[in-house]
Structures are given as structure tokens and as C-alpha cells.
Amino acid sequence: MLYTITKPNTYQDSIVLMLLSNKLNEVEGVNKAQAMMATPANKDILAGGGFETEEMRAAGANDIVIVIDTDDESKVEEISVLVDSELAGGADDEEEVEANNWRKALAIAKEPNVALISLPGQYAAMEGMNALHNNLNVFMFSDNVSVEDERKLKETAHEKGLLVMGPDAGTGVINGTPLAFTNVITEGNIGVVGASGTGIQEVTTIIDRLGGGVTNAIGTGGRDLNDDIGAITMIDAIKALNSDPSVDVITVLSKPSSEKIQNKVNSVLRSLDKPVVVLYLGDKPAYTEENIFHAYTLEEAAVVSLQKSKGEEVKFEPSLKEDVTAKFNEKQVGIRGFYSGGTLATEAAMLIEHATGEESADDEAFVYKSEHHQIIDLGDDMYTQGTPHPMIDPANRLKALEEAASDDEIAVVLLDNVLGYGSHKNMAAQLAPAIEKFIATKKDAGQEVVVLATVVGTDKDVQGYDSQRRILEGAGAVICDTNDQMVRTALNLIGEKAEQPTREVKAFDKTNEDLTVADSLKDLISGELSVINIGLEGFTEALVDQEVDYVQFNWRPSAGGNEELMKVLQFLNHYEGDI
């Protein structure tokens, strides 16, 4: 039977409510439960999932609604108490670090310079503009922000000498401090700017494990190099890193953009004296330059960045995992990739397509789907509707592995485990039983399969880099050091090879771009960080660990959540003319 609990005028981020739902589903006697903000869209999701109740439909957009399916009515009170406890959190009684409006947040913050925003997209842009009006840089984890709003935010930031990192920026390191989904890395003389979250994580963690360091890794958001945005944040971040005397090498990461935008970015890079490594992931570079190395994969970008930072000769040799063999039958010709990291999935798709020559079908459910091979980004929006991201919750990957057991074409499975702040505390332990079952089921069916896994992280991450590798290996997975190595090993197992591109050295005239950088940007990447965190409270964990000053802004929609009225109020709050 369905029961409904409503928490009126109580706002929580969707990720918090997804994690809360997971805990409620673990309560003995609860068949299933779901907690959401009672917005019209979320009500439809609840109804579609079998949680339709009159009380749910009656709840307002500013209410949390929890629908429980249980045969024991006494569980409703138990759930209500648990919900209250989880939503209360662990406030700091010793020092006031929480606020529920901008005025109070700014009053108690200690010279804040960054607003970390993780709100629903329709509200994130408004609060981003409020942050800019208060002279704060913006790190916007939120997605579903319109292109028009993104451009307006970034143009405003550029005019004020500030940065908007995002929207949909999942990863960032500012002067050694991890933001959002980020690993703990050693500080050093390499500066990174990237339009890809897990791309930044893969590159920075490889650099760390090889003995190098990164002090700033600036995430721009995935659309920054789109024609409609024009690489505003990318270019401003490159100039900021160039102005930092502690940065010896600048590494730029992006998926391919239009020729116009790549030329625009390259023009700025050709005006720099510092060595640069640039990766437009998906392209097979035909040339490189004296001062700008054009990389092919994330691992190559990391290795060459480290070599340049040490003044060493540039040399990268891709590797395979040695001594991995399997006896596949004639049907087993396929690679399947079940990824949590979108950029890693893109890299896998690129290498497989370049090696096999098999073109991808037009299917939005896959990053790559050819005649024999499939690569899925389970962190894509279509797989996370109403469920947490696969870096947080293993459910979608466990389901994918279970379904893969009946696929007779599979020879090799690829898995990533991305560590760091925000990610599951022990994802390997969640995946291990499913890996063991998958291998055993295939064996019972008379098929030998290989599961390859890579762990993106460092020995400083809370999950434990070595322990995560050991757990996966104990379940029967072959552990690869990088995604590049994992995909090349998979290709080798099915008799294919990803060739490194042959690149000639081309000479281009040095450009004369204006490299002036606002003092506020210089202060951001080299001064002390002070953050106003608007939304997901879990993002303060890294700030506490790094002893960074912060204020938790416990946001809720004003004007009853009416977006048009909220925009009017925002305009009036910042209007400087006569009325």
C-alpha cells in the first residue's frame, strides 16, 4: 500500500533526495520508496514509477514529498523520523556557517570569492547572476541551464574580470582545493583547463601518480567551446594560468569543436611563451607544433604535460596490459563499455572506431554503437532521470552487467571506477559481486570473457586507490592503469590495434593576442579560497578537509518558486536607476 509524507516548504537538492531514497529503500519492511521535490515534472516521474497518490499530487513545488510502498503502516512513522534526521544533517554548533539568503551569506562569509552552485537548472542561472553581481566567481555544477543564460553569465563574468566555470562543471581544482567531483592531487607546476570533467580527473590523477602536480584545474563546462558560447571561460582561464608564475605548462582539454572555435583557442595558445599541451578528444591530430603538443588521448596529454614540466624530451608509447589472454568462441567478437565517466566513454569510442573502422549508428542511448561494439555513458541524462549519477549509485551498472550475461557476442567488458570527493565511498565493493556473477554465468554458458577495469584516482583519495584496485581484481577483473591502456588491451584481445597518429611538426606565426588578466582572476588561482556553497551540502566535505572558509547557503525558491516573479525580484534587487 502507498503512504505519503509531505515536508512543506523544505528544499533539498535532487542528489540529496536521491541518496535519501536509497536509504529509505534499505529499511526492512519497505518495498520501495522515493523522495522528491514536488515540482510538476517530478510528480509525473513519481506517477510513472508507480507512486501516484492524492497527497503527492496536492503537494506544492516547495515541498518535499516522500511516497512509501509498504505492507506495514507502522513503517510510515519510522520513515518520517528517519527523513527528519537525514534532512537535519550535522550543522556546526561552534561557528555560524549557514545562511538562508544572500545578505546573511555575504555578511558571515570571510571575503568570499567563489559561489559553488548545485541547484535545479531553472534557478541556477538566476543565482549565478546574483553571485556575479556580488563579485563572486561561479562554479556551477548544475546542468539544464539554457545556452542563452550561459552566454549571458559568461559575458557578464568576463566584463567583471571573473570566471563562470560551468554550467555542468563536475570537476575543478582552484589553488589546490578540490571542488565538486574531484580527486585529491599533489600541487605542482602544471595548469589545466578543460571542458570535460572526467577528462580533467583522468589527466590530473595520471600526472599525480607519475610524480607530478597540478595546482589549478579549471572546468569550463561542456558547452564552452560551442559556437554559441565562443570559449569565453576557456580563453579567460588560459590567460589566467599564463599569468601565474608558478605554472610552467598549460594543458587544455576539450572535445572537438567547430574549426572557427578551435582556431580561436589555438590563436590564444600561439601567443603564449609557455609550453602547451592541447587535446581535442575525438580528433586524430595530423600535426603538432614546436610550442604546442597536439595529443591524441588523455594519457598522452598527461604524460607529455609532465615531460614538458620537467624539461624532458617528449616521448609517449601507449601500452597494453601484459599476459591477458582468453579463448573466445566464434560468436564472441564484441566489446561492451559500461562507463560512469562521459569523457572516458568518448575516448573509448574514439579508439575503437579508429581501430576497427566500424562506424557508429545514430542512437542516443549509446556513445558508440557499431555492428559489434557498444559504449554506454551511464551518467548521461537519459540514464539519470530520477536516479543518482553512476559515480554515486551503482544500480544502473549492476543492471547492465546482469543483462550483459545473456549477450553471446561479448568478449570484453570495460568498467571505470572514478574516485574522489562526491563519488561512492566504496564503489569497487558494490561492483565486485556483479563482476563475479557475470564471469561465472558466462563460464556456465561455456564462454570465457574478460572484464577490464580502470580506477581513476590517487593514493590520497578517501576511497583508497590501491584498495579499490585490489577489490576489483579479487572479483576477477583485470586492472589497467589508464583508460587508454584498458581500451587498447580490449582491442588487442579481439585482434585489433589502435595506431598512434603520425604527426608532422608545423610552424605557425606567433600571434599577438591581448593576454591581460584582471587582478581578480590572478587572486582566484593563487590566493586563498572562500566559498559560498549554494545547494548540495556534501560539496563542503572537501572544503572542510582542506580547511577552506565556507558558508552553506541553504537555498529555497523565493516567490513560491514562480520563475517569472523571481526574475522580476532579481531585476529590482540589482536595479540602479530611478523608479
ABEGO torsion letter per residue (X at the ends): XBBBBBBBGBBBBAAAAAAAAAAAAABBGBABBBBBBBBAAAAAAAAAAGABBAAAAABBAABBBBBBBBABAAAAAAAAAAAAAAAAEBBBAABBABBABAAAAAAABBGBABBBBBBBAAAAAAAAAAAAAAGBBBBBABBGBBAAAAAAAAAAAAAAGBBBBOBGBABBBBGGBBBEBBBBBBBBABBBBBABAAAAAAAAAAAAAAGBBBABBBBAEAAAABAAAGGAAAAAAAAAAAABAABABBBBBBBBBBAAAAAAAAAAAAABABBBBBBBBGBBBABBBAABBBBABAAAAAAAAAAAAAGBBBBBBBBBBBGBBBBBBAABABBBBBBABAAAAAAAAAAAAAAAGBBBBBBAABABBBAABBBBBAABAAAABGBBBAAABAAAAAAAAAAAAABAABABBBBBBBBEBGBBABAAAAAAAAAAAAAAAAAAAGBBBBBBBBBBEBAABAAEAAAAAAAAAAAGBBBBABAAAAAAAAAAAAGBBBBBBBBBBBBBBBBBBBABBBAAAAAAAABBBBBBBBEBAAAAAAAAAAGBBBBBBBBBBBGGGBAAAAAAAAAAAABABBX
